[in-house]
């Protein structure tokens, strides 16, 4: 969902959970994120992402392993 501040919300939520990684919009209207850290914190972020920020309409959340290690902190990326 784009246009509701999802990237900023996800960045703040992840930072509050002590996670590293990134979040970015995709041209197809979806949002993609990578989160690394304590397993319980990652699980909490995934659950939070199912709801999203006020105004979001989240259709689905898919979880998969990633090759990026997210070691640079948590950032909002440009649309890809």
C-alpha positions as CSV (number, residue, x, y, z in Angstrom):
1,X,0.0,0.0,0.0
2,X,1.5,3.3,-1.0
3,X,0.5,6.8,0.0
4,X,-0.2,6.2,3.7
5,X,3.3,6.6,5.1
6,X,4.0,2.8,5.3
7,X,7.8,3.2,4.8
8,X,8.1,5.8,7.5
9,X,5.9,3.8,9.8
10,X,7.7,0.5,9.2
11,X,11.1,2.3,9.7
12,X,10.0,3.6,13.0
13,X,8.5,0.4,14.1
14,X,11.6,-1.6,13.2
15,X,13.9,0.9,14.9
16,X,11.8,0.6,18.1
17,X,12.2,-3.1,17.9
18,X,16.0,-2.8,17.5
19,X,16.0,-4.2,14.0
20,X,18.2,-3.6,11.0
21,X,17.3,-3.7,7.4
22,X,15.3,-1.6,4.9
23,X,11.8,-1.0,3.5
24,X,10.9,0.3,0.0
25,X,7.9,0.8,-2.3
26,X,7.7,-1.2,-5.5
27,X,6.3,0.1,-8.8
28,X,3.5,-2.5,-8.6
29,X,2.1,-0.8,-5.5
30,X,3.5,-3.3,-3.0
31,X,6.0,-2.7,-0.2
32,X,9.1,-4.8,0.3
33,X,11.1,-5.0,3.5
34,X,14.1,-6.8,4.9
35,X,14.5,-7.0,8.7
36,X,17.3,-8.7,10.7
37,X,17.7,-9.0,14.4
38,X,16.3,-11.0,17.3
39,X,13.8,-13.5,16.0
40,X,11.1,-12.3,18.4
41,X,11.6,-8.7,17.2
42,X,11.4,-9.8,13.5
43,X,8.2,-11.8,14.3
44,X,6.7,-8.7,16.0
45,X,7.5,-6.5,13.0
46,X,5.9,-9.1,10.7
47,X,2.7,-9.1,12.8
48,X,2.7,-5.3,12.9
49,X,3.1,-5.2,9.1
50,X,-0.1,-7.2,8.8
51,X,-2.0,-4.2,10.2
52,X,0.3,-1.4,9.0
53,X,-0.2,2.3,9.8
54,X,-3.5,4.1,10.0
55,X,-5.1,4.2,6.6
56,X,-3.3,1.2,5.2
57,X,-5.1,-1.7,3.6
58,X,-2.8,-4.6,3.8
59,X,-3.8,-7.5,1.5
60,X,-1.1,-9.9,2.4
61,X,2.3,-10.3,4.1
62,X,4.8,-12.8,2.6
63,X,7.8,-13.9,4.6
64,X,10.9,-15.3,2.9
65,X,14.7,-15.7,3.5
66,X,16.9,-12.9,2.0
67,X,20.5,-12.6,0.8
68,X,21.0,-9.1,2.2
69,X,22.2,-9.0,5.8
70,X,20.7,-5.6,6.6
71,X,23.8,-4.5,8.4
72,X,23.5,-0.8,7.6
73,X,20.6,0.1,9.9
74,X,17.0,0.4,8.9
75,X,16.3,2.8,6.0
76,X,13.5,3.7,3.6
77,X,14.5,3.1,0.1
78,X,13.5,4.6,-3.2
79,X,10.7,3.0,-5.3
80,X,12.0,0.1,-7.4
